[in-house]
């Protein structure tokens, strides 16, 4: 790699590193800003919701004050609840009492802001500013008394004389039971006696208007009363935020379906109300993706411009170096010897590039010295030529063998003996495979092909007395393993495994993947290993694994097997393992890690 490319690569890597570091820093800062802005937005929404609820409840409290401060209204309410129960009022008195109370309920302006304002007592007395004969419960009826008795929230009021909020429910005073309202109720005492309740009901749509968020996507809200009941609960929102009652700031909340939300809680001390505003994590993550995309695009543009600048500057800085390099490449020995002064006097570098300029001067001085060593160079040439001739002579021998095998194969085809031709082809391919020294490793598929050729040649000798199988999964065939790993094991099986056997010889080569390793098994149905030899070989394998000297390992018997394992052991730096055992014959098992060939 020339200097210009090195400079371009170096500065490009620096630019990438700096751009990545800056982008990562500013991306993290932007994410922190996003977290803060998200929390602030949710806090603002939650506070605004809580403020609207408090204002609406304050309006209800003001309406209560308007009624309780009306002496005529309270006297009539007292008469209706106390004397009516004792049968002390006549029909005219009842009409007068209800007229006074109805006048207040219908004429007080603030009461018109609500769905219904009611006054009722446990004795069944009931009066409402929404008094439709066909749609409202009749006062002093059994139905009215049952309705009052069924209002469980009246019993749950800790202080009956304070405003108590009740979440959305059906209007109990409407015969149709079709209107959904939320209620503020307060107990009333007059002249020292408890007389009944005042209740202000508002449409549930008021709560939906307050707690529905339209300014942000994926945001929902809940409002939980002090008793744990919901003042507002969005449709389809089944989340239970009760565990966050003491949470501060923005927290992550996991739903049962695996999704997540960011939740902010705001608490009202006056109402004891908790408002939870939640954002779907998908919306938050989408915003993060937008930020990430913007930084990636910005970094890409900066890098593109930076690389262009780096290339231009690097080529300018190395112009003299490249010209000097071309001069050195184009300078032939014949021209140097024939016209030495012309090659020396021509300067291609600039004086401004002082180091390169001085380097060219030194190079020209070396050219002058070359003139004095011309004869030595001629002698070196002659020696090199003789070495090339010797190397060519060494290459002639294997080529002669290949050509001879090709001639025998052709003669076999001419005489109609295809078996001889096939054997010659198999043998020639084995020789080429073994003599190819360009690589020390090969794919498992090539090794299995070579093993198949070797066994095919052996089968030509043993004919029907030899059968073999070779199998391995397709995904393992491209895996790199040491060259000539399997053939020595097959040679060992044929040379030692069937000594003295006259029966059928069976050999199986099986490759399989187990985890991150390749298992190669060579199995025969021969005599198997002698127990003493088996122990000797295993002990020798342990010495090889401990990197013992060759002289301390090799002994009598199975020298080829020991040589094979020793070669594989040193080739893989101890990562290849060999195991031998008897199982209906001899079994040799190799364990090769996937990275063996790459090393």
VENRA-V636601 format. One line per field, one symbol per residue. ss: DSSP state (@ for helix, = for strand, . for the rest). phi: phi as a letter, one per 30 degrees, with the letter a starting at -180 (. if undefined). psi: psi as a letter, one per 20 degrees, with the letter a starting at -180 (. if undefined). Layout:
ss = ???
phi = ???
psi = ???
//
This chain:
ss = ..@@@@@@@@@@@@@@@@@@@@@@@@@@@@@@@@@@@@@@@@@@@@@@@@@@@@@@@@@@@@@@@@@@..@@@@@@@@@@@@@.......@@@@@@@@@@@@@@@@@.@@@@@..=====.....===.......=.....@@@@@@@@@.@@@@........=======...=.....===========..===========@@@@@@@@.......======.....====........@@@.....=====.....=========....========@@@@@@@@@@@@@@@@@@@@@@@@@@@@@@@@@@@@@.@@@@@@@@@@@@..@@@@@@.@@@@@@........@@@@@@@@@@@@@@@@@@@.@@@@@@@@@@@@@@@@@@@@@@@@@@@@@@@@@@@@@@@@@...@@@@@@@@@@@@@@@@@@.....===@@@@@@@@@@@@@@@@@@@@@@=======.@@@...===...@@@@@@@@@@@@.......==========..========......@@@@@@@@@@@@@@@....@@@......@@@@@@@@@@@@@.....======...========......
phi = .ddddddddddddddddddddddddddddddddddddddddddddddddddddddddddddddedddddddddddddddddcdddchccdddddddddddddedddcddddddcdabbbabedjdbbbdcccedbbdddicdddddddddddddddddbdccdbdbdeaddddcddhcccbbbcbbdbbbhicdclbcbccbdddeddddccccdbdicbbbbcdedjdcdbbddiccdccddcdcdcicbdbcdedjdbbcbbcbccddcicccccbcddddddddddddddddddddddddddddddddddddddcdddddddddddddcddddddbdddddddccccddddddddddddddddddddddcddddddddddddddddddddddddddddddddddddddddddicdddddddddddddddddcdcdbdbbdeddddddddddddddddddhddbbbbbbadedcddddbedhddeddddddddcdcdidcddcbbbcbcbcbicbcccbcbbcddiddedddddddddddddddideeddcdbdihdddddddddddddchiddcbbbacaikdbcbcccdddeddd
psi = prgghggggghgggggggggggggghghhhhghggghgggghgggghgghggghgghhhghhgghgghioggghghggghhghhhjkiprghggggghgghhgghhioghiiirgppqprrhjipppqimnphiiqqpqjrhgghhgghinhihhipgoijqppqprprqoiiphhkipprqqpqpqpqpkiqphbqppppqqihgghhgjppiiqqkprqqpprhjiqphpoqpiojqojhijhjqqapqpppqhjirqqppppppohgikpppppqpphhgghhhhhggggghggghggggggghggggggghghjghghghghghhioqhghghhmhhghhhopirqhhngghghhhghghhhhhhhhikghhhghhggghghhhgghhhhihghhhgghghhgggghghhjjnhgggggggggghgggghiojhqirrqhghghgghhgghhghhhgiciipqqqpqqqhiihipprqqlghghhgghghhhhkpiqiapppppoppqpocjqpoppoprkbirppgghghggghhhhgghjlqqhhigpbpplhhgghghgghghgjljhpqppqrpmkaqppppopqhjghh.
//
